[in-house]
Amino acid sequence: MLVKTVDYHDINARKMLASSLHDTGFAILVNHPVSPQRIDEAYTQWGAFFTDSKKHNWLRDPELQDGYFPFKSENAKDAPAKDLKEFFHVYPWGRVPPELEAMTRQLYDDLFAVGVELLEWLDEALPDAIKRKLSDNLGAMMQSSQQSLFRILHYPPLQVDAEPNAIRAAAHEDINLITLLLAGSKPGLEAMDRDGNWHSISCDPGMITINNGDMLALATDGYYPSTKHRVINPVEDTNSSRYSMPMFLHPRPEVELIPGFTAEMFLQQRLSEIGLK
């Protein structure tokens, strides 16, 4: 499984990104515009948030889906056990603790801007026959969208009494168009190739992992496939936490992914399947 590493400033970056996402569903972006200092600051400050019992003052809104989701809130679609994680959902209209707001909003905006640009790259690379089927070009689907989700994830140290089949994030595909995942603080991310084999995905500091979501696969008739991935439990260093911060690019609710089936319809269906509705 050859996941390409793409330099944002490379003259061939657009073609390389589209090629990797077409072939594997994944790509690695380096030398991107998101400040490494801002990323480090976010990991430090949100790490402190998860160690503080005040996090429970920010419990999620079950309708709006923003706020803090306690440990074992979510399961992957069809998975028998809850994932071993807790997390916080940030939307442009949603709640953020005051001490984290300015930094988090800036990081959200940075990732959103890069994500829209990458979608425009992917749109350029689509075969004409698939482009004609789209309800709008991929970048335009994001115009005025308030649905994109920045998720801050904490995978706590492993518990000796954890369910035997529970892992940090069971095998799943993402819901959205594309995901921009800031490199996790520890290894563990794996992606599945077309033969069903698992491959470790690099997580060196400064990298952003890009992957297709189910909405993109549906809208492009599988040209950009949504690849199954997971976060496995560590074999060593089981007493350490792992953090990661994915940005999920969601189109406006009314955007039709295929005729008669909107992004909102797809989202609500999937939220029920993963235990959040």
Beta strands, then each sheet from edge to edge (+ up, - down):
strand 1: 5-7
strand 2: 26-30
strand 3: 67-69
strand 4: 86-90
strand 5: 149-155
strand 6: 169-172
strand 7: 178-182
strand 8: 189-192
strand 9: 198-200
strand 10: 208-212
strand 11: 229-231
strand 12: 242-249
strand 13: 256-258
strand 14: 261-262
sheet 1: 1+ 2+ 10- 7+ 12- 5+ 4- 3+
sheet 2: 6+ 11- 8+ 9-
sheet 3: 13+ 14-
end
